[in-house]
Amino acid sequence: MKIKVAIAGVGNCASALIQGVKYYKDAKEDSEGLGLMHADFGGYHVRDIEFVAAFDVNKLKIGRDLSEAIFARPNCCVKFANMPNLGVKVLPGPILDGVATHMKIPFKAYSEDKDPVDVGDVLEESRADMLLNFLPVGSFHGTRHYAKACLEAGCAFVNCIPEFVVSEQKWAKKFEDAGLSAAGDDIKSQVGATIIHRALVDLLVSRGVKIEKTYQLNVGGNTDFLNMTAENRLETKRISKTEAVKSLVPYDVQTWAGPSGHIPFLKDNKVCHMYIKGRKFGNTPVTIDMKLSVEDSPNSAGMVIDVIRATKLALDRGVGGPLTSISAYAFKHPPDQVPDHIARQRVEEFIQGKRER
């Protein structure tokens, strides 16, 4: 059985995900160095994912087949799969607050006198099981527009950006009442700054270290980082990243985490500088100062590819509302924040049917 997926925002993250479905179509569960957490997830293989609709505001992407649009400018995700024609044309989505003033030219946004499609109608006609929200950071109204369209069309919602919908009680109840699954908010990377920061903090706390202060500084060269140079679009992003770290410390600690700059020549490479200062046995100091460098977009796709299948499993089982296990494991600002090793165990229990959500 296919998992029918719609995408809002055909940027670098979408490019990595769509290429990944092609790249892993023949993956075996016992392959070594696979790059996947699950080739098979509750009976669903990666190749069972089918893209049925896509929305964007970029003039170079609208009207093109999705297989071509993922490589259109300003996308800069590395190409790691040769894509066949997918038979899905990118449609004009609503602009709303998805395009900041300084991003109109980089995003090559269509003229605002052009009419966007009715998202709900497209989701219904394409019979999409779920919609993935990959809108730019700061898209408060845009995210809620797509969430509302999902509710109207009877479609699950996966929120990959730091707008608090799935973790907000009002919206969570709407999806629960509608019997529709929802996962979010703000996708973690497979091996990214937040997951490593959390792992280090959890390690220090479990070993009796008193953490005094910590920060995480991230720079990159893609349009995600360019978009986030506008301070007014960053509030929820900083909250999401900071709370993801602070939630593991049972006392108050000075914490700062978030994007810190756009360096164009880095392209889709993300560089993180992380610092943790604490006190160990005998009140003697310990300091961790490290650097992480990763390709940003494939890093998020490594998580989303599991979230899609978890969401489909929940739909099959008739589970409406927030999916707490996969959300805690795969997102920075889930409804229920728990240590990652516990979240991982809960996901395995969810796959086995031992947990409802």
C-alpha positions as CSV (number, residue, x, y, z in Angstrom):
1,M,0.0,0.0,0.0
2,K,1.3,3.4,-0.9
3,I,1.7,6.4,1.4
4,K,0.4,9.4,-0.4
5,V,2.3,12.6,0.6
6,A,1.8,16.2,-0.2
7,I,4.4,18.9,0.4
8,A,4.1,22.6,1.2
9,G,7.4,24.2,0.3
10,V,9.6,22.6,-2.4
11,G,12.9,23.7,-0.9
12,N,16.1,21.9,0.0
13,C,14.5,19.7,2.7
14,A,11.9,18.5,0.2
15,S,14.7,17.9,-2.3
16,A,16.6,15.7,0.0
17,L,13.5,13.8,1.1
18,I,12.3,13.2,-2.5
19,Q,15.7,12.1,-3.7
20,G,16.0,9.8,-0.6
21,V,12.8,7.9,-1.5
22,K,14.4,7.1,-4.9
23,Y,17.9,6.4,-3.4
24,Y,16.5,3.9,-0.8
25,K,13.9,2.2,-2.9
26,D,15.8,-1.1,-2.8
27,A,17.2,-0.8,0.7
28,K,17.3,-4.0,2.8
29,E,16.8,-3.9,6.6
30,D,20.1,-5.7,7.3
31,S,22.3,-3.4,5.1
32,E,25.3,-2.0,6.8
33,G,26.0,1.7,6.6
34,L,22.5,2.2,5.4
35,G,22.0,5.8,6.5
36,L,18.4,4.9,7.6
37,M,17.1,4.2,11.0
38,H,14.4,1.9,9.5
39,A,14.3,0.5,6.0
40,D,11.0,-1.2,7.1
41,F,8.8,0.8,9.5
42,G,5.9,-1.2,10.7
43,G,5.5,-2.9,7.3
44,Y,6.1,0.2,5.3
45,H,9.2,0.4,3.2
46,V,10.7,3.7,2.0
47,R,9.6,2.9,-1.6
48,D,6.0,2.9,-0.4
49,I,6.1,6.7,-0.1
50,E,4.5,8.4,-3.1
51,F,4.4,12.2,-3.7
52,V,1.0,13.3,-4.9
53,A,0.9,17.1,-4.6
54,A,3.3,20.0,-4.0
55,F,2.9,23.7,-3.3
56,D,5.4,26.5,-3.7
57,V,5.6,30.2,-4.5
58,N,8.8,30.1,-6.6
59,K,8.1,31.0,-10.3
60,L,10.9,28.7,-11.4
61,K,9.2,25.7,-9.6
62,I,5.5,26.3,-10.3
63,G,4.3,24.3,-13.2
64,R,7.3,22.0,-13.4
65,D,7.4,18.3,-12.5
66,L,8.4,17.8,-8.9
67,S,11.4,15.8,-10.0
68,E,12.8,18.9,-11.8
69,A,11.5,21.6,-9.3
70,I,13.6,20.2,-6.5
71,F,16.8,21.2,-8.4
72,A,15.5,24.7,-9.4
73,R,17.2,27.8,-7.9
74,P,17.7,28.7,-5.1
75,N,17.8,25.1,-4.0
76,C,21.3,23.9,-3.4
77,C,20.9,20.5,-1.8
78,V,23.5,18.0,-3.1
79,K,22.2,15.8,-5.9
80,F,22.5,12.1,-4.8
81,A,19.8,10.5,-6.9
82,N,18.8,10.5,-10.5
83,M,15.2,11.3,-10.5
84,P,12.5,9.9,-12.8
85,N,9.5,12.1,-13.8
86,L,7.1,11.9,-10.9
87,G,4.0,13.1,-12.7
88,V,3.3,15.7,-10.1
89,K,3.3,19.4,-11.0
90,V,4.2,22.0,-8.4
91,L,1.2,24.3,-7.8
92,P,1.1,27.9,-6.6
93,G,0.5,27.9,-2.9
94,P,-0.6,31.0,-0.9
95,I,2.1,33.4,-0.1
96,L,0.7,34.8,3.2
97,D,3.6,35.4,5.5
98,G,5.8,32.7,3.9
99,V,8.0,35.2,2.0
100,A,9.7,37.9,4.1
101,T,10.5,41.2,2.5
102,H,14.1,40.4,2.0
103,M,13.3,37.0,0.5
104,K,11.1,38.0,-2.4
105,I,13.9,38.1,-4.9
106,P,15.9,35.0,-3.5
107,F,12.7,33.0,-3.4
108,K,11.7,34.2,-6.8
109,A,8.2,34.7,-5.5
110,Y,5.3,34.9,-8.0
111,S,3.4,38.2,-8.4
112,E,0.8,38.6,-5.6
113,D,-1.9,39.3,-8.2
114,K,-1.6,35.6,-9.2
115,D,-4.3,33.4,-7.6
116,P,-3.0,30.4,-5.5
117,V,-4.8,27.1,-5.7
118,D,-7.2,26.0,-3.0
119,V,-5.0,23.7,-0.9
120,G,-7.9,21.8,0.7
121,D,-9.3,20.9,-2.8
122,V,-5.9,19.7,-4.0
123,L,-5.4,17.6,-0.9
124,E,-8.8,16.0,-1.4
125,E,-8.5,15.4,-5.1
126,S,-5.0,13.9,-4.7
127,R,-6.3,11.7,-1.8
128,A,-3.2,12.7,0.1
129,D,-2.7,10.8,3.4
130,M,-0.7,13.6,4.9
131,L,0.9,17.0,4.2
132,L,4.4,17.9,5.2
133,N,5.0,21.5,6.1
134,F,8.3,22.7,4.9
135,L,7.5,26.5,4.8
136,P,10.2,29.0,5.7
137,V,10.8,29.7,9.4
138,G,8.5,32.5,10.6
139,S,5.5,31.4,8.5
140,F,2.9,31.7,11.3
141,H,-0.2,32.3,9.2
142,G,1.0,30.0,6.4
143,T,1.5,27.1,8.7
144,R,-2.0,27.5,10.1
145,H,-3.5,27.9,6.6
146,Y,-2.1,24.5,5.6
147,A,-3.1,22.9,8.9
148,K,-6.7,24.2,8.4
149,A,-6.7,22.8,4.9
150,C,-5.7,19.4,6.2
151,L,-8.6,19.4,8.7
152,E,-11.0,20.3,5.9
153,A,-9.6,17.7,3.5
154,G,-9.3,14.9,6.1
155,C,-5.5,14.8,5.8
156,A,-2.9,14.2,8.5
157,F,-0.4,17.0,9.2
158,V,3.4,16.8,9.7
159,N,4.9,20.1,10.9
160,C,8.6,20.3,10.2
161,I,9.1,24.0,11.1
162,P,9.2,25.9,14.4
163,E,5.6,27.1,14.4
164,F,3.8,25.6,17.4
165,V,0.7,23.8,16.1
166,V,1.0,20.1,17.1
167,S,2.4,21.1,20.5
168,E,-0.4,23.7,21.0
169,Q,-3.4,22.3,22.8
170,K,-6.0,24.1,20.8
171,W,-4.7,22.8,17.4
172,A,-3.9,19.4,18.9
173,K,-7.6,19.0,20.0
174,K,-8.8,20.0,16.5
175,F,-6.8,17.1,14.9
176,E,-7.9,14.7,17.7
177,D,-11.6,15.6,17.3
178,A,-11.2,15.2,13.5
179,G,-9.6,11.7,14.0
180,L,-6.5,12.9,12.0
181,S,-2.9,12.2,13.1
182,A,-0.5,15.1,13.6
183,A,3.3,15.1,14.2
184,G,5.6,18.0,15.1
185,D,6.9,20.6,15.8
186,D,10.3,21.6,14.3
187,I,12.1,18.5,12.8
188,K,15.4,17.4,14.4
189,S,18.2,16.4,12.2
190,Q,19.4,12.8,12.0
191,V,22.8,13.8,13.4
192,G,22.5,17.6,13.9
193,A,23.3,20.3,16.4
194,T,20.3,19.8,18.6
195,I,20.5,16.0,19.0
196,I,24.2,16.2,19.8
197,H,23.7,19.1,22.2
198,R,21.0,17.1,23.9
199,A,23.1,14.0,24.1
200,L,26.0,15.8,25.7
201,V,23.8,17.6,28.2
202,D,22.0,14.4,29.1
203,L,25.4,12.6,29.6
204,L,26.7,15.4,31.9
205,V,23.6,15.5,34.0
206,S,23.5,11.7,34.3
207,R,27.2,11.7,35.4
208,G,26.5,14.3,38.2
209,V,28.0,17.3,36.5
210,K,26.4,20.7,37.4
211,I,26.0,22.5,34.0
212,E,26.5,26.3,34.5
213,K,26.0,27.6,30.9
214,T,25.8,26.4,27.4
215,Y,25.4,27.8,23.9
216,Q,25.0,26.6,20.3
217,L,25.8,28.8,17.3
218,N,24.8,27.7,13.8
219,V,25.7,29.2,10.5
220,G,24.9,28.0,6.9
221,G,24.6,29.2,3.4
222,N,21.2,28.0,2.2
223,T,18.0,30.1,2.0
224,D,16.9,28.8,5.4
225,F,19.7,30.7,7.0
226,L,19.2,33.7,4.7
227,N,15.5,33.8,5.7
228,M,16.5,33.7,9.4
229,T,18.6,36.8,9.2
230,A,15.4,38.7,9.8
231,E,15.2,38.8,13.6
232,N,11.4,39.0,13.7
233,R,11.2,35.5,12.1
234,L,13.4,33.8,14.7
235,E,11.4,33.9,18.0
236,T,9.9,30.4,17.8
237,K,13.0,28.9,16.3
238,R,15.1,30.0,19.3
239,I,12.5,28.9,21.8
240,S,12.3,25.5,20.1
241,K,16.1,24.9,20.0
242,T,16.6,26.3,23.5
243,E,13.8,24.3,25.2
244,A,15.0,21.1,23.5
245,V,18.2,21.5,25.4
246,K,17.0,23.0,28.7
247,S,14.2,20.3,29.1
248,L,16.9,17.7,29.9
249,V,18.4,19.7,32.8
250,P,16.5,19.5,36.2
251,Y,17.6,23.0,37.2
252,D,17.8,26.4,35.7
253,V,20.8,26.8,33.4
254,Q,21.9,29.7,31.2
255,T,21.2,28.5,27.6
256,W,21.3,30.0,24.2
257,A,20.8,28.1,21.0
258,G,19.9,29.2,17.5
259,P,20.9,30.4,14.0
260,S,23.7,33.0,14.1
261,G,24.5,34.0,10.5
262,H,24.3,33.4,6.8
263,I,27.5,32.6,4.9
264,P,26.6,32.2,1.2
265,F,29.6,30.1,0.2
266,L,28.7,27.4,2.7
267,K,25.6,26.6,0.5
268,D,23.7,23.6,2.1
269,N,26.5,23.0,4.6
270,K,25.7,23.8,8.2
271,V,28.4,24.5,10.8
272,C,27.6,24.4,14.5
273,H,29.8,25.6,17.4
274,M,28.8,24.2,20.7
275,Y,30.0,25.1,24.2
276,I,29.2,23.6,27.6
277,K,30.7,24.7,30.9
278,G,30.1,22.9,34.1
279,R,31.5,21.6,37.5
280,K,32.3,18.0,38.3
281,F,33.7,16.1,41.3
282,G,35.3,18.4,43.9
283,N,33.8,21.4,42.2
284,T,36.5,21.3,39.5
285,P,35.7,22.6,36.0
286,V,34.8,20.7,32.8
287,T,34.4,22.4,29.5
288,I,33.2,21.0,26.1
289,D,34.0,23.1,23.0
290,M,33.2,21.4,19.7
291,K,32.4,21.9,16.1
292,L,30.0,20.0,13.9
293,S,29.8,20.2,10.1
294,V,26.9,18.5,8.1
295,E,24.9,18.8,4.9
296,D,21.8,20.4,6.3
297,S,18.9,19.1,4.2
298,P,19.7,15.4,4.0
299,N,20.1,15.6,7.8
300,S,16.4,16.5,8.2
301,A,15.2,14.0,5.6
302,G,16.8,11.2,7.6
303,M,14.1,11.9,10.2
304,V,11.2,12.8,8.1
305,I,11.3,9.6,6.2
306,D,10.5,7.7,9.4
307,V,7.9,10.3,10.5
308,I,5.9,9.8,7.3
309,R,5.6,6.1,7.9
310,A,4.8,6.5,11.6
311,T,2.0,8.9,10.6
312,K,0.6,6.4,8.1
313,L,0.7,3.7,10.7
314,A,-1.3,5.9,13.1
315,L,-3.8,6.7,10.3
316,D,-4.2,3.0,9.6
317,R,-4.9,2.4,13.3
318,G,-7.4,5.3,13.5
319,V,-5.3,7.4,15.9
320,G,-6.2,11.1,15.8
321,G,-4.3,14.0,17.4
322,P,-0.6,14.3,18.3
323,L,1.6,11.3,17.9
324,T,3.7,11.7,21.0
325,S,6.2,9.0,20.5
326,I,7.5,9.9,17.0
327,S,7.1,13.6,17.9
328,A,9.3,13.3,21.0
329,Y,11.9,11.4,18.9
330,A,11.9,13.4,15.7
331,F,11.0,17.0,16.7
332,K,12.6,19.7,18.8
333,H,9.3,21.0,20.3
334,P,7.0,18.0,20.7
335,P,3.9,17.9,22.8
336,D,5.7,15.6,25.3
337,Q,9.4,16.3,25.7
338,V,11.5,13.3,27.0
339,P,15.1,12.1,26.7
340,D,16.0,10.8,23.3
341,H,16.7,7.2,24.4
342,I,13.3,7.0,26.0
343,A,11.7,8.5,22.9
344,R,13.5,6.0,20.7
345,Q,12.2,3.1,22.8
346,R,8.6,4.5,22.6
347,V,8.8,4.6,18.8
348,E,9.8,1.0,18.7
349,E,6.9,0.2,21.0
350,F,4.6,2.2,18.8
351,I,5.7,0.2,15.7
352,Q,4.9,-3.0,17.6
353,G,1.5,-1.7,18.6
354,K,2.3,-1.6,22.3
355,R,1.7,2.2,22.3
356,E,-1.3,3.9,20.9
357,R,0.5,7.1,19.9
